[in-house]
Amino acid sequence: MFELAPAQPSRGDLDWCWYLRRLGKGGETLERALHDIGVLQPGGWAYWQDSKMTDTGAPVEMMFIANQSSLSLRTEVEDPAKDPAGRVAKACDLMMQFGGTPPPAALRDVISAVQGAGPLRFGAWLGLHSGPDGLATTLYAEVPAEAADLRGLMLSDLIAPVFDDLGSGTRITMLGYHSQTGEVTLYCETDHDFADAIPKLVAPAEVPAEPLVFEIGLMLDAGVADARQKTTLQFNYALHDGNVPPTLTLLLSSKAIFEHDTVIADRVKNFPGDHVAAYTALTDQLLPASPGKAHHGDVGFLARKTRGPLVSIGVAAPWACPFEDG
């Protein structure tokens, strides 16, 4: 007795593999890692269920940052159809397989505690970063909404006052751990108005609010207040040792704001940085997304003290062909 799995269109397989190979050694490293994980197989994409990571269902998302010439992506570590409860353990095993160090026992205990507080949607994803020093990995562990009472386990003394100030409308949604640096990043979202939240969010990072507000407005070609009507403000804090201020990044859903891939693509290409060539190479080969879907994910603004923020964007890998839908 057997079941036939729904095969994904072969065009996405070919486009994706050729895209990675054209990026040189770094792209080839990422392709090999995806084969090792199993999301790619000798015949192309694995027969996996659509992912919640991307709007198109693709199980892999490229991550482009304005000043970053190394290549980064985020991937599922097994079929999203499976129980997500064991996904953190799977991701940690892969981190060790790729030569990285998984989270220490104390942090694993924290992740276990918060994930046990409520049902999981995806459990964990894995980040792959291919650069001059080889392949690095990041664990992205889901934090369910029901873990709100446990946020004290995750907050540092520097950022806890922000959460106290913003109150119940602010949530931790994911915890990141970098295998080489040991850096922990908290991914969050808030229901507060942009004008109210941004000045409070920049305080622990010791960066000015004005450049962030300006760049967001420039990217949107509209007032920040208008964006608030269309999307939730997301943010993350990368935590550092001692009393070093955390690094703040603000994020907005590009689909919620722009609706169409072509609009956000034009905006991103106009922001200078080392991401442009690799970003353009991917977006130029993508078929139009299915109606109501978008290849682009969140657009981010990494805050800096003396210069304008760095822009980042996530783009789903070629996955399903719109002509196959329905």
Salt bridges, closest charged atoms under 4 A:
ASP15 OD2 - ARG11 NE 3.46
GLU31 OE2 - ARG21 NH2 2.79
GLU31 OE2 - HIS35 NE2 3.83
ASP55 OD2 - LYS255 NZ 3.08
GLU61 OE1 - ARG74 NH2 2.97
GLU76 OE1 - ARG87 NH1 3.67
GLU78 OE2 - ARG87 NE 3.08
ASP164 OD1 - ARG151 NH2 3.88
ASP165 OD1 - LYS200 NZ 3.78
GLU183 OE1 - HIS240 ND1 3.25
GLU189 OE2 - ARG171 NH2 3.09
ASP191 OD1 - ARG171 NH2 3.00
ASP196 OD2 - HIS192 ND1 3.12
ASP196 OD1 - LYS200 NZ 3.16
GLU206 OE1 - LYS305 NZ 3.80
ASP221 OD2 - ARG267 NH2 3.92
ASP226 OD2 - LYS230 NZ 3.68
ASP261 OD1 - HIS296 ND1 2.64
ASP284 OD1 - LYS269 NZ 3.29
